[in-house]
Amino acid sequence: MNDCPLIWIMMGVSGSGKTVVGRLLAERLESDFLEGDRRHPVPNILKMRSQQPLDDKDRHQWLLEIEEDIHRAIAKKRETVLTCSALKVSYRQRLTSLERVQLVWLDVPSVDLERRLRRRSNHYMKPEMLASQLAAVEPISPDENVITIDGRLLPAKIVDELLSQATWLYPDLETTWWQRF
């Protein structure tokens, strides 16, 4: 029973609901949760706060730290949900280079993303940065291991839909987590 994902990566641009949905999924799976934004080094946060988009060089250390989180979780056999925008194909390939990683794309139209970002009060990612993130998104190809979910649904419905699709792909998800490893 080791075909089920051990690592769930909630992907999407800022405002797509990665954290809210990721926390809820982790609760439903009784798994660990890691917020990918907390892996950004301070210079990245300051850069984003000043409305400067990150480039590949800026994201390098951040991705390394997320990869380390994945390695640790797999080594300890700890089912984990983590958040990561994973906007580019090369990032997604790096993150899924190990087996048992399932990517989940929260698909939200840009008009809804902007509205959500405008409602945020204490986040360094401001609505003005949305365009740079949308420009950086590389389309998901059919050969990528990604489950795409309508991110406009209520968070509980998103998790229901995700688990429905995932259980169809991985029937062993219906067993308790500790019996799957």
C-alpha positions as CSV (number, residue, x, y, z in Angstrom):
1,M,0.0,0.0,0.0
2,N,2.7,2.5,-0.9
3,D,1.3,4.0,-4.0
4,C,-0.7,6.8,-2.2
5,P,0.8,10.2,-2.0
6,L,2.8,10.9,1.1
7,I,3.4,14.6,0.2
8,W,0.6,16.8,-1.0
9,I,1.7,20.1,-2.5
10,M,-1.0,22.8,-2.7
11,M,-0.1,25.0,-5.7
12,G,-1.4,28.3,-7.1
13,V,-0.7,31.9,-7.3
14,S,-1.0,34.2,-4.3
15,G,-4.7,34.4,-3.2
16,S,-5.6,31.0,-4.6
17,G,-6.3,29.5,-1.2
18,K,-3.3,27.3,-0.8
19,T,-2.9,27.9,3.0
20,V,-6.6,27.7,3.9
21,V,-7.2,24.6,1.8
22,G,-3.9,23.0,2.7
23,R,-4.6,23.3,6.5
24,L,-8.1,21.8,6.0
25,L,-6.7,19.0,3.9
26,A,-4.0,18.3,6.5
27,E,-6.7,18.2,9.2
28,R,-8.8,15.8,7.2
29,L,-5.8,13.5,6.5
30,E,-4.6,13.9,10.1
31,S,-1.2,14.8,8.6
32,D,1.4,17.5,9.1
33,F,1.1,20.9,7.5
34,L,3.9,23.2,6.3
35,E,3.5,26.7,5.0
36,G,5.8,27.2,2.1
37,D,5.8,31.0,2.5
38,R,7.7,30.5,5.8
39,R,10.6,29.1,3.8
40,H,11.2,32.4,2.0
41,P,14.4,34.1,3.2
42,V,13.9,37.6,4.6
43,P,15.4,39.3,1.5
44,N,12.7,37.6,-0.6
45,I,10.0,38.8,1.7
46,L,11.4,42.3,1.7
47,K,11.6,42.3,-2.1
48,M,8.0,41.2,-2.4
49,R,6.8,43.6,0.2
50,S,8.4,46.4,-1.9
51,Q,6.4,45.1,-4.9
52,Q,9.4,43.6,-6.8
53,P,8.8,40.2,-8.3
54,L,11.0,37.3,-7.5
55,D,13.2,35.7,-10.1
56,D,14.6,32.2,-10.4
57,K,17.7,33.2,-8.5
58,D,15.5,34.5,-5.6
59,R,13.5,31.4,-5.5
60,H,16.4,29.0,-5.5
61,Q,17.0,28.8,-1.8
62,W,13.3,28.8,-1.1
63,L,12.8,25.7,-3.4
64,L,15.8,24.0,-1.7
65,E,14.2,24.4,1.7
66,I,10.9,23.0,0.4
67,E,12.8,20.1,-1.1
68,E,14.4,19.5,2.3
69,D,11.0,19.4,3.9
70,I,9.9,16.8,1.4
71,H,13.0,14.7,2.0
72,R,12.5,14.8,5.7
73,A,8.8,13.9,5.5
74,I,9.5,11.0,3.2
75,A,12.4,9.7,5.3
76,K,10.1,9.8,8.4
77,K,7.1,8.5,6.5
78,R,5.1,11.5,7.7
79,E,2.2,12.3,5.4
80,T,2.5,16.1,4.9
81,V,0.6,18.8,3.1
82,L,2.6,21.8,2.1
83,T,2.1,25.0,0.1
84,C,4.2,26.2,-2.7
85,S,3.2,28.3,-5.7
86,A,5.2,26.1,-8.1
87,L,4.5,28.4,-11.0
88,K,7.1,26.9,-13.4
89,V,7.4,23.5,-14.9
90,S,11.0,23.2,-13.7
91,Y,9.9,23.9,-10.1
92,R,7.2,21.3,-10.3
93,Q,9.6,18.7,-11.8
94,R,12.1,19.3,-8.9
95,L,9.4,19.0,-6.3
96,T,8.0,15.8,-7.8
97,S,11.4,14.2,-8.6
98,L,10.7,11.9,-5.6
99,E,7.9,9.4,-5.7
100,R,4.7,9.8,-3.7
101,V,4.4,13.5,-4.2
102,Q,1.0,14.7,-5.5
103,L,0.6,18.3,-6.8
104,V,-2.8,20.0,-6.5
105,W,-3.4,23.2,-8.5
106,L,-6.0,25.5,-7.2
107,D,-7.4,27.1,-10.3
108,V,-8.9,30.6,-9.7
109,P,-9.6,33.3,-12.3
110,S,-7.5,36.4,-12.0
111,V,-10.4,38.7,-11.2
112,D,-11.2,36.5,-8.1
113,L,-7.5,36.4,-7.1
114,E,-7.3,40.2,-7.2
115,R,-10.5,40.5,-5.1
116,R,-9.1,38.0,-2.5
117,L,-5.7,39.8,-2.3
118,R,-7.4,43.2,-1.7
119,R,-9.2,41.7,1.3
120,R,-5.9,40.6,2.9
121,S,-4.5,42.9,5.5
122,N,-1.4,41.4,7.0
123,H,0.4,39.7,4.1
124,Y,3.5,40.8,2.2
125,M,2.1,39.8,-1.1
126,K,0.1,42.8,-2.3
127,P,-2.5,42.8,-5.1
128,E,-0.1,44.8,-7.3
129,M,2.2,41.7,-7.4
130,L,-0.5,39.5,-8.9
131,A,0.3,40.4,-12.5
132,S,3.9,39.3,-12.1
133,Q,2.8,35.9,-10.6
134,L,0.3,35.4,-13.4
135,A,3.0,36.2,-16.0
136,A,5.3,33.6,-14.4
137,V,2.8,30.8,-14.4
138,E,3.7,28.1,-16.9
139,P,0.8,26.0,-18.1
140,I,0.4,22.5,-16.6
141,S,0.9,19.8,-19.2
142,P,-1.2,16.6,-19.2
143,D,1.9,14.5,-18.4
144,E,2.4,16.4,-15.1
145,N,1.2,14.7,-11.9
146,V,-1.3,17.4,-11.0
147,I,-4.9,17.3,-9.8
148,T,-6.6,20.6,-10.8
149,I,-9.4,21.8,-8.6
150,D,-11.8,24.8,-9.0
151,G,-10.4,27.1,-6.3
152,R,-13.6,29.2,-6.3
153,L,-15.4,26.5,-4.3
154,L,-15.7,26.8,-0.6
155,P,-12.6,25.3,1.1
156,A,-14.5,22.3,2.5
157,K,-15.9,21.6,-1.0
158,I,-12.4,21.9,-2.5
159,V,-11.1,19.3,-0.1
160,D,-14.1,17.0,-0.7
161,E,-13.5,17.3,-4.5
162,L,-9.8,16.7,-4.1
163,L,-10.2,13.7,-1.9
164,S,-12.8,12.3,-4.3
165,Q,-10.5,12.6,-7.3
166,A,-7.5,11.4,-5.3
167,T,-9.4,8.3,-4.0
168,W,-10.3,7.4,-7.5
169,L,-6.6,7.6,-8.4
170,Y,-5.4,6.0,-5.2
171,P,-8.0,3.7,-3.8
172,D,-5.9,2.9,-0.7
173,L,-6.6,6.5,0.5
174,E,-9.8,5.0,2.0
175,T,-7.7,3.2,4.6
176,T,-6.4,5.0,7.7
177,W,-3.1,6.8,7.2
178,W,-1.1,4.6,9.4
179,Q,-2.2,1.5,7.5
180,R,-1.0,2.9,4.2
181,F,2.7,3.1,5.1
